[in-house]
Amino acid sequence: YKVYVKYRSASMSGPGYYLPDVPYIMYFYKGYGLHGTYWHSNFGTPMSHGCVNLRTDEAGWLFNWASVGTLVNVHY
């Protein structure tokens, strides 16, 4: 995959959830992306609807480092 769009902050929603002002979103496939996470700190445990949840400070660093077109490899 590759990052195809970046948003410093945006709302995210889906069946059963609405999250305003999600920071540092970098979409890489359809509605899936890497982003900062303020609603939990339970990293390493499956907690998302398919996105990659990051600590907000780490997401900010990655957001500033990566550009549109950056390669994303997902391992699970």
Number of C-alpha atoms within 10 A of each C-alpha: 12 15 19 16 14 19 14 15 15 13 12 13 9 9 6 5 8 10 13 10 15 18 23 26 29 29 22 22 14 7 12 14 20 22 27 24 22 14 8 10 12 10 12 8 7 11 13 8 12 11 18 20 23 21 16 16 13 13 21 17 11 18 21 10 9 13 15 14 12 14 13 14 8 7 4 2
